[in-house]
Amino acid sequence: MPRYVVYINYINRNGSNVSTSSHLEASSESEAKRIVISKTNGRVTSATVKKEGN
């Protein structure tokens, strides 16, 4: 299964803007994005997915 990096910006419970990234295996870019967004505690304002190179 391919590995992806998902970069997200979100607003946390305190109202602060937060940027972070997650590395994970998923069957597609859209699945990787969906997984990360569903685990984020806050309102996601943007998400970018990139496939990791070997």
CNS distance restraints for C-alpha pairs under 8 A (distance, minus, plus):
assign (resid   1 and name CA) (resid  25 and name CA) 6.09 0.50 0.50
assign (resid   1 and name CA) (resid  26 and name CA) 6.16 0.50 0.50
assign (resid   1 and name CA) (resid  27 and name CA) 5.92 0.50 0.50
assign (resid   2 and name CA) (resid  25 and name CA) 5.66 0.50 0.50
assign (resid   2 and name CA) (resid  26 and name CA) 6.13 0.50 0.50
assign (resid   2 and name CA) (resid  27 and name CA) 6.51 0.50 0.50
assign (resid   2 and name CA) (resid  28 and name CA) 7.72 0.50 0.50
assign (resid   2 and name CA) (resid  51 and name CA) 7.41 0.50 0.50
assign (resid   2 and name CA) (resid  52 and name CA) 7.77 0.50 0.50
assign (resid   3 and name CA) (resid  23 and name CA) 7.04 0.50 0.50
assign (resid   3 and name CA) (resid  24 and name CA) 5.55 0.50 0.50
assign (resid   3 and name CA) (resid  25 and name CA) 4.31 0.50 0.50
assign (resid   3 and name CA) (resid  26 and name CA) 6.41 0.50 0.50
assign (resid   3 and name CA) (resid  51 and name CA) 6.15 0.50 0.50
assign (resid   3 and name CA) (resid  52 and name CA) 5.59 0.50 0.50
assign (resid   4 and name CA) (resid  23 and name CA) 5.77 0.50 0.50
assign (resid   4 and name CA) (resid  24 and name CA) 5.51 0.50 0.50
assign (resid   4 and name CA) (resid  25 and name CA) 6.09 0.50 0.50
assign (resid   4 and name CA) (resid  26 and name CA) 7.11 0.50 0.50
assign (resid   4 and name CA) (resid  29 and name CA) 7.15 0.50 0.50
assign (resid   4 and name CA) (resid  32 and name CA) 6.81 0.50 0.50
assign (resid   4 and name CA) (resid  49 and name CA) 6.70 0.50 0.50
assign (resid   4 and name CA) (resid  50 and name CA) 5.64 0.50 0.50
assign (resid   4 and name CA) (resid  51 and name CA) 4.44 0.50 0.50
assign (resid   4 and name CA) (resid  52 and name CA) 5.27 0.50 0.50
assign (resid   5 and name CA) (resid  21 and name CA) 6.64 0.50 0.50
assign (resid   5 and name CA) (resid  22 and name CA) 5.59 0.50 0.50
assign (resid   5 and name CA) (resid  23 and name CA) 4.54 0.50 0.50
assign (resid   5 and name CA) (resid  24 and name CA) 6.56 0.50 0.50
assign (resid   5 and name CA) (resid  49 and name CA) 5.79 0.50 0.50
assign (resid   5 and name CA) (resid  50 and name CA) 5.31 0.50 0.50
assign (resid   5 and name CA) (resid  51 and name CA) 6.28 0.50 0.50
assign (resid   5 and name CA) (resid  52 and name CA) 6.48 0.50 0.50
assign (resid   6 and name CA) (resid  21 and name CA) 5.41 0.50 0.50
assign (resid   6 and name CA) (resid  22 and name CA) 5.26 0.50 0.50
assign (resid   6 and name CA) (resid  23 and name CA) 6.54 0.50 0.50
assign (resid   6 and name CA) (resid  32 and name CA) 7.09 0.50 0.50
assign (resid   6 and name CA) (resid  33 and name CA) 6.37 0.50 0.50
assign (resid   6 and name CA) (resid  36 and name CA) 7.20 0.50 0.50
assign (resid   6 and name CA) (resid  47 and name CA) 6.73 0.50 0.50
assign (resid   6 and name CA) (resid  48 and name CA) 5.65 0.50 0.50
assign (resid   6 and name CA) (resid  49 and name CA) 4.50 0.50 0.50
assign (resid   6 and name CA) (resid  50 and name CA) 6.50 0.50 0.50
assign (resid   7 and name CA) (resid  19 and name CA) 7.41 0.50 0.50
assign (resid   7 and name CA) (resid  20 and name CA) 5.92 0.50 0.50
assign (resid   7 and name CA) (resid  21 and name CA) 4.29 0.50 0.50
assign (resid   7 and name CA) (resid  22 and name CA) 6.66 0.50 0.50
assign (resid   7 and name CA) (resid  47 and name CA) 5.60 0.50 0.50
assign (resid   7 and name CA) (resid  48 and name CA) 5.14 0.50 0.50
assign (resid   7 and name CA) (resid  49 and name CA) 6.39 0.50 0.50
assign (resid   8 and name CA) (resid  19 and name CA) 5.76 0.50 0.50
assign (resid   8 and name CA) (resid  20 and name CA) 5.60 0.50 0.50
assign (resid   8 and name CA) (resid  21 and name CA) 6.04 0.50 0.50
assign (resid   8 and name CA) (resid  44 and name CA) 6.99 0.50 0.50
assign (resid   8 and name CA) (resid  45 and name CA) 7.61 0.50 0.50
assign (resid   8 and name CA) (resid  46 and name CA) 5.66 0.50 0.50
assign (resid   8 and name CA) (resid  47 and name CA) 4.38 0.50 0.50
assign (resid   8 and name CA) (resid  48 and name CA) 6.48 0.50 0.50
assign (resid   9 and name CA) (resid  17 and name CA) 7.00 0.50 0.50
assign (resid   9 and name CA) (resid  18 and name CA) 5.61 0.50 0.50
assign (resid   9 and name CA) (resid  19 and name CA) 4.47 0.50 0.50
assign (resid   9 and name CA) (resid  20 and name CA) 6.65 0.50 0.50
assign (resid   9 and name CA) (resid  44 and name CA) 5.96 0.50 0.50
assign (resid   9 and name CA) (resid  45 and name CA) 5.58 0.50 0.50
assign (resid   9 and name CA) (resid  46 and name CA) 5.27 0.50 0.50
assign (resid   9 and name CA) (resid  47 and name CA) 6.53 0.50 0.50
assign (resid  10 and name CA) (resid  17 and name CA) 5.78 0.50 0.50
assign (resid  10 and name CA) (resid  18 and name CA) 5.35 0.50 0.50
assign (resid  10 and name CA) (resid  19 and name CA) 6.58 0.50 0.50
assign (resid  10 and name CA) (resid  42 and name CA) 6.19 0.50 0.50
assign (resid  10 and name CA) (resid  43 and name CA) 5.33 0.50 0.50
assign (resid  10 and name CA) (resid  44 and name CA) 4.09 0.50 0.50
assign (resid  10 and name CA) (resid  45 and name CA) 5.11 0.50 0.50
assign (resid  10 and name CA) (resid  46 and name CA) 6.99 0.50 0.50
assign (resid  11 and name CA) (resid  15 and name CA) 5.61 0.50 0.50
assign (resid  11 and name CA) (resid  16 and name CA) 5.45 0.50 0.50
assign (resid  11 and name CA) (resid  17 and name CA) 4.63 0.50 0.50
assign (resid  11 and name CA) (resid  18 and name CA) 6.06 0.50 0.50
assign (resid  11 and name CA) (resid  42 and name CA) 5.44 0.50 0.50
assign (resid  11 and name CA) (resid  43 and name CA) 5.20 0.50 0.50
assign (resid  11 and name CA) (resid  44 and name CA) 6.48 0.50 0.50
assign (resid  11 and name CA) (resid  45 and name CA) 7.26 0.50 0.50
assign (resid  12 and name CA) (resid  16 and name CA) 5.59 0.50 0.50
assign (resid  12 and name CA) (resid  17 and name CA) 6.59 0.50 0.50
assign (resid  12 and name CA) (resid  18 and name CA) 6.86 0.50 0.50
assign (resid  12 and name CA) (resid  41 and name CA) 6.50 0.50 0.50
assign (resid  12 and name CA) (resid  42 and name CA) 4.48 0.50 0.50
assign (resid  12 and name CA) (resid  43 and name CA) 6.73 0.50 0.50
assign (resid  13 and name CA) (resid  41 and name CA) 7.39 0.50 0.50
assign (resid  13 and name CA) (resid  42 and name CA) 5.92 0.50 0.50
assign (resid  22 and name CA) (resid  36 and name CA) 7.22 0.50 0.50
assign (resid  24 and name CA) (resid  32 and name CA) 7.07 0.50 0.50
assign (resid  25 and name CA) (resid  32 and name CA) 7.28 0.50 0.50
assign (resid  26 and name CA) (resid  31 and name CA) 6.17 0.50 0.50
assign (resid  26 and name CA) (resid  32 and name CA) 5.40 0.50 0.50
assign (resid  27 and name CA) (resid  31 and name CA) 6.58 0.50 0.50
assign (resid  27 and name CA) (resid  32 and name CA) 7.60 0.50 0.50
assign (resid  28 and name CA) (resid  32 and name CA) 6.33 0.50 0.50
assign (resid  29 and name CA) (resid  33 and name CA) 6.23 0.50 0.50
assign (resid  29 and name CA) (resid  49 and name CA) 6.24 0.50 0.50
assign (resid  29 and name CA) (resid  50 and name CA) 7.54 0.50 0.50
assign (resid  29 and name CA) (resid  51 and name CA) 7.65 0.50 0.50
assign (resid  30 and name CA) (resid  34 and name CA) 6.10 0.50 0.50
assign (resid  31 and name CA) (resid  35 and name CA) 6.13 0.50 0.50
assign (resid  32 and name CA) (resid  36 and name CA) 6.37 0.50 0.50
assign (resid  32 and name CA) (resid  49 and name CA) 7.54 0.50 0.50
assign (resid  33 and name CA) (resid  37 and name CA) 6.12 0.50 0.50
assign (resid  33 and name CA) (resid  47 and name CA) 7.10 0.50 0.50
assign (resid  33 and name CA) (resid  48 and name CA) 7.66 0.50 0.50
assign (resid  33 and name CA) (resid  49 and name CA) 6.60 0.50 0.50
assign (resid  34 and name CA) (resid  38 and name CA) 6.06 0.50 0.50
assign (resid  35 and name CA) (resid  39 and name CA) 6.48 0.50 0.50
assign (resid  36 and name CA) (resid  40 and name CA) 6.36 0.50 0.50
assign (resid  37 and name CA) (resid  44 and name CA) 6.95 0.50 0.50
assign (resid  40 and name CA) (resid  44 and name CA) 7.57 0.50 0.50
